[in-house]
Amino acid sequence: MEESLGEQSLETLNSVGKLALLRKAQGRLTEAEQLYARVLAGFEKALGVDHEMTLDVASGLAAVKLEQGDAASAAVAEELLWRVMHAKAKALGSNHPSTLATSMTVAQARKAKGELEAAGRLFADVMQKYEAVMGIDAAETRDAATCLAQVRYEQGMHAEAAELELRAQGVPKYEVQSRLREEKRKAQLVHGS
Protein backbone atom coordinates (compact mmCIF):
# COMPACT_ATOMS: atom_id res chain seq x y z
CA MET A 1 0.00 0.00 0.00
CA GLU A 2 2.78 2.37 0.97
CA GLU A 3 4.49 1.88 -2.38
CA SER A 4 1.38 2.55 -4.45
CA LEU A 5 -0.20 5.33 -2.36
CA GLY A 6 2.88 6.91 -0.81
CA GLU A 7 4.04 6.88 2.79
CA GLN A 8 2.19 10.09 3.66
CA SER A 9 -1.19 9.23 2.14
CA LEU A 10 -4.05 9.14 4.62
CA GLU A 11 -4.79 5.51 3.70
CA THR A 12 -1.19 4.51 4.42
CA LEU A 13 -1.15 6.48 7.67
CA ASN A 14 -4.41 4.86 8.76
CA SER A 15 -2.91 1.42 8.12
CA VAL A 16 0.24 2.33 10.01
CA GLY A 17 -1.97 3.56 12.88
CA LYS A 18 -3.71 0.18 13.00
CA LEU A 19 -0.33 -1.52 13.06
CA ALA A 20 0.71 0.76 15.95
CA LEU A 21 -2.41 -0.27 17.86
CA LEU A 22 -1.59 -3.94 17.23
CA ARG A 23 2.02 -3.51 18.36
CA LYS A 24 0.80 -1.83 21.56
CA ALA A 25 -1.60 -4.72 22.21
CA GLN A 26 1.30 -7.14 21.68
CA GLY A 27 3.37 -5.22 24.23
CA ARG A 28 5.86 -4.13 21.60
CA LEU A 29 5.87 -0.58 22.92
CA THR A 30 9.01 0.72 21.19
CA GLU A 31 7.65 -0.25 17.78
CA ALA A 32 4.20 1.11 18.66
CA GLU A 33 5.74 4.41 19.75
CA GLN A 34 7.68 4.77 16.49
CA LEU A 35 4.61 3.96 14.40
CA TYR A 36 2.34 6.33 16.31
CA ALA A 37 4.94 9.10 16.03
CA ARG A 38 5.08 8.60 12.27
CA VAL A 39 1.28 8.71 11.95
CA LEU A 40 1.03 11.74 14.21
CA ALA A 41 3.55 13.68 12.14
CA GLY A 42 1.75 12.74 8.94
CA PHE A 43 -1.71 13.64 10.27
CA GLU A 44 -0.48 16.93 11.69
CA LYS A 45 0.87 17.84 8.27
CA ALA A 46 -2.12 16.59 6.26
CA LEU A 47 -5.03 17.36 8.60
CA GLY A 48 -3.76 19.86 11.15
CA VAL A 49 -2.94 19.56 14.83
CA ASP A 50 -6.54 19.94 16.07
CA HIS A 51 -8.19 17.46 13.69
CA GLU A 52 -10.07 14.64 15.44
CA MET A 53 -7.96 11.93 13.79
CA THR A 54 -4.74 13.71 14.78
CA LEU A 55 -5.96 14.00 18.37
CA ASP A 56 -6.86 10.30 18.45
CA VAL A 57 -3.34 9.36 17.33
CA ALA A 58 -1.81 11.74 19.90
CA SER A 59 -3.91 9.98 22.55
CA GLY A 60 -2.69 6.60 21.29
CA LEU A 61 0.93 7.72 21.48
CA ALA A 62 0.31 9.07 24.98
CA ALA A 63 -1.17 5.71 26.02
CA VAL A 64 1.99 3.95 24.82
CA LYS A 65 4.17 6.42 26.70
CA LEU A 66 2.13 5.89 29.89
CA GLU A 67 2.37 2.12 29.53
CA GLN A 68 6.16 2.40 29.38
CA GLY A 69 5.88 3.19 33.07
CA ASP A 70 8.72 5.63 33.69
CA ALA A 71 8.46 9.26 34.78
CA ALA A 72 10.04 10.64 31.60
CA SER A 73 7.56 8.78 29.40
CA ALA A 74 4.70 9.90 31.65
CA ALA A 75 5.85 13.51 31.19
CA VAL A 76 5.75 13.14 27.39
CA ALA A 77 2.32 11.51 27.66
CA GLU A 78 1.05 14.34 29.84
CA GLU A 79 2.26 16.96 27.36
CA LEU A 80 0.46 15.19 24.50
CA LEU A 81 -2.69 14.75 26.57
CA TRP A 82 -2.84 18.40 27.64
CA ARG A 83 -2.74 19.32 23.97
CA VAL A 84 -5.53 16.86 23.19
CA MET A 85 -7.59 17.96 26.18
CA HIS A 86 -7.36 21.66 25.29
CA ALA A 87 -8.27 21.00 21.66
CA LYS A 88 -11.27 18.89 22.71
CA ALA A 89 -12.36 21.49 25.25
CA LYS A 90 -12.21 24.15 22.55
CA ALA A 91 -14.16 22.07 20.04
CA LEU A 92 -16.57 20.20 22.31
CA GLY A 93 -16.59 22.03 25.63
CA SER A 94 -14.84 21.28 28.90
CA ASN A 95 -17.72 19.14 30.21
CA HIS A 96 -18.03 16.93 27.13
CA PRO A 97 -17.47 13.23 27.95
CA SER A 98 -14.62 12.97 25.44
CA THR A 99 -12.84 15.95 27.02
CA LEU A 100 -13.41 14.49 30.47
CA ALA A 101 -12.02 11.11 29.39
CA THR A 102 -8.84 12.84 28.24
CA SER A 103 -8.71 14.77 31.53
CA MET A 104 -8.84 11.43 33.36
CA THR A 105 -5.85 10.24 31.39
CA VAL A 106 -3.97 13.47 32.16
CA ALA A 107 -4.64 12.79 35.85
CA GLN A 108 -3.33 9.23 35.42
CA ALA A 109 -0.16 10.64 33.86
CA ARG A 110 0.25 12.97 36.82
CA LYS A 111 -0.22 10.03 39.19
CA ALA A 112 2.34 7.99 37.22
CA LYS A 113 4.82 10.85 37.68
CA GLY A 114 4.18 10.78 41.44
CA GLU A 115 2.35 14.11 41.43
CA LEU A 116 -0.42 12.92 43.74
CA GLU A 117 -1.72 16.36 44.74
CA ALA A 118 -2.17 17.46 41.12
CA ALA A 119 -3.61 14.09 40.13
CA GLY A 120 -6.07 14.24 43.01
CA ARG A 121 -7.28 17.70 42.00
CA LEU A 122 -7.82 16.57 38.43
CA PHE A 123 -9.60 13.35 39.40
CA ALA A 124 -11.85 15.30 41.79
CA ASP A 125 -12.67 17.86 39.10
CA VAL A 126 -13.43 15.17 36.53
CA MET A 127 -15.55 13.22 39.01
CA GLN A 128 -17.65 16.30 39.78
CA LYS A 129 -18.09 17.10 36.10
CA TYR A 130 -19.02 13.51 35.21
CA GLU A 131 -21.52 13.50 38.04
CA ALA A 132 -23.07 16.74 36.78
CA VAL A 133 -23.14 15.68 33.14
CA MET A 134 -23.78 11.93 33.31
CA GLY A 135 -25.08 11.33 36.81
CA ILE A 136 -23.77 9.80 40.00
CA ASP A 137 -24.38 6.24 38.82
CA ALA A 138 -22.56 6.56 35.49
CA ALA A 139 -19.61 4.20 35.02
CA GLU A 140 -17.39 7.18 34.22
CA THR A 141 -18.30 8.90 37.50
CA ARG A 142 -17.55 5.71 39.41
CA ASP A 143 -14.25 5.22 37.59
CA ALA A 144 -13.19 8.75 38.53
CA ALA A 145 -14.19 8.09 42.16
CA THR A 146 -12.11 4.88 42.16
CA CYS A 147 -9.07 6.68 40.75
CA LEU A 148 -9.43 9.49 43.29
CA ALA A 149 -9.77 6.90 46.08
CA GLN A 150 -6.49 5.30 45.01
CA VAL A 151 -4.74 8.67 45.14
CA ARG A 152 -6.23 9.44 48.55
CA TYR A 153 -5.02 6.07 49.89
CA GLU A 154 -1.52 6.80 48.61
CA GLN A 155 -1.69 10.19 50.32
CA GLY A 156 -2.65 8.53 53.59
CA MET A 157 -6.17 9.98 53.52
CA HIS A 158 -7.85 6.67 54.32
CA ALA A 159 -11.21 8.00 55.54
CA GLU A 160 -11.79 10.01 52.35
CA ALA A 161 -10.58 7.07 50.25
CA ALA A 162 -13.04 4.72 51.95
CA GLU A 163 -15.86 7.19 51.33
CA LEU A 164 -14.90 7.46 47.66
CA GLU A 165 -14.78 3.68 47.31
CA LEU A 166 -18.34 3.44 48.57
CA ARG A 167 -19.41 6.11 46.09
CA ALA A 168 -17.64 4.16 43.35
CA GLN A 169 -19.69 1.12 44.35
CA GLY A 170 -22.85 3.12 43.82
CA VAL A 171 -23.73 3.81 47.44
CA PRO A 172 -25.81 7.02 47.52
CA LYS A 173 -24.12 10.03 49.12
CA TYR A 174 -26.65 10.16 51.94
CA GLU A 175 -25.82 6.54 52.93
CA VAL A 176 -22.03 6.76 52.77
CA GLN A 177 -21.47 8.11 56.30
CA SER A 178 -23.84 5.61 57.91
CA ARG A 179 -22.13 2.74 56.05
CA LEU A 180 -18.71 3.94 57.19
CA ARG A 181 -19.91 4.14 60.81
CA GLU A 182 -21.35 0.64 60.53
CA GLU A 183 -18.10 -0.74 59.08
CA LYS A 184 -16.12 0.95 61.87
CA ARG A 185 -18.48 -0.52 64.50
CA LYS A 186 -18.09 -4.02 63.02
CA ALA A 187 -14.31 -3.67 62.95
CA GLN A 188 -14.32 -2.64 66.60
CA LEU A 189 -16.42 -5.69 67.52
CA VAL A 190 -14.07 -8.01 65.67
CA HIS A 191 -10.96 -6.51 67.27
CA GLY A 192 -12.55 -6.18 70.72
CA SER A 193 -12.07 -2.42 70.90
N, C-alpha and C positions, 0 to 999 in steps of 0.2 A: 504494500500500500504506500509506504513511504517513498519508494522509488517512482511510482506512477503519479502520486498526488503532490509529492514534495514534503519535506520534513516539517514545514510550518503550516501546512494546510490544516483547517479545523478538523477534518476527518481523521488525519494522522494524529493530531494532538489528542483528540477524543480517544483514539485507540491506545495511545501511550498512557493516557490517564487511567484507562481500564487496567492496563498492565501494572501501573503503579499501585492501584487498589489491590490487585492480586498479590503483588510482591509484599505489600503490607500484611495482608492476611496470612501469607506464608511465613511471616516473621523476618523477611529479607529487607530489613529497614534501610540499609545503605542504598540498595538498588531502588527501593521505593522513593526514597528522598531525592535521588538523582532524577528519576523519571518525573516526579511531581514538580521539581524545580524547572525542568525543561518545559513541561506543559504550562506552568505558571508564566514563564517568560514569554512563551508563544501566545498565550491568551491575552496577556497584558498588552502585547504589541498589536494583536489582531482585533481585540474586542474592547480594550481599555481596562484600567485597574478596578473600576467599580462595577463591571459587568457581572451578572449573577454567576455565570460559568467560571469566571476568573476567581470570584470569591469562594466558590465551592472548592476549587483546586487549592487555593490558599489555605482553606480549612483542612483539606486532606493533608497537605504538607505539614501544617501545624500538628495534626494528630500523630503523624509519624515522628515529629520532633519530640512530642510529649512522651510517646511510647519508648523513646530511646532512654528516658529515665534520668538524665543528668541535668544539672542546673543550667548549664550553658544551652543545651537543646531546649529546655523549658523556656528560657529567655527568648530564644528565636521564635518559638511557638507563640509566646505571649505577644510579641511584636506583630506577628502575622494576624493573630486573632483580634488585637485592638483595631487593626486596619479593617478587618472584615466587620467587626462589630459596629464601628463608626459608619461604614458604608451602608450597612443594613439599617442602622438607626436613621440615617438620612433618607433612605429610600422607603423604608417600611414603618418607621417610628420606633421609639425606644422600648415600647411595651409589646411589640409584635413578637409572637412566639419564636420566630426564627432569630430575631435579635437577642432575645432572652437565652435561647439555646447557646448562642455564641458567647454571651456573657458568662454562662455557666462554665464553658470551656476555658475562658480567660481566668476565672476563679480557680479552676483546677490547675492551670499553669502556675498561678501564684502559689498555690498550695505545694505544688511539686518543687518550687524554688525555695520552699520553707518560709514564705511570707504569709504566715497564718493570719495575722491581723488584717491585711489587705484582702486575703481570700475570704475571710469571715464576713467582712463588710460587703463584698460582692455577692456572696451566697445569700446573705440576708436580704440584700436589695432585690436580687432575682426572685427569691422566695416570695417576698411581698408583692412583687409585680405579677408573678404567676398566679398568686392567690387572687389578686384583683381582676386579672384578665380571664383566667381559666377556672378559678374556684379552688377552694381549700382541698377538695378531694381529687383534683387532677393529678395524674401521675407525675407531671413535671413539677408541680408544687411539692409533692412528697419527695421527689428526687432531690430537690434543692434543700429541703429540710434535712434529709439524710446527710447530704454533703456538709451542711452547716453543723450538724451534730458531730460529725467526725472531726471537724476543725475545733469545735468547742472541747471535745474530749482531749485532743492533743494540746490544747491550751490549759488544760486542767480545770475547765469549767463544767464539771460533771453534772451538776443539777440542771443547768441550761441544756446540756447535751441530752440528758434523759428526757426532758420535756420535748425537745425537738424530735427525738426518736418516736415518742408517742404520737406526735402530730404526723410524722411520716407514716405511721401505721394507720392513720385515719381517725384517731381519737379526736373528737370535737374539742375545741379550745376550752369550753366550759367544763369538760370532764378531766382535763389533763392534771390539774392540781389535786383533785380528789384521788385519781389513780396513783399519783406519785406518793401521796400520804399513805394510801393503802399498801403500796409496795414497801414503803419504809417500815410500816407497822409489822408487816409479815416478816421482813428481814430481822427486825428486833426480836420477834417471837422465836425465830429459828436460832438466833445467836444468843438468846437469853438475856438481852439487854433491857 
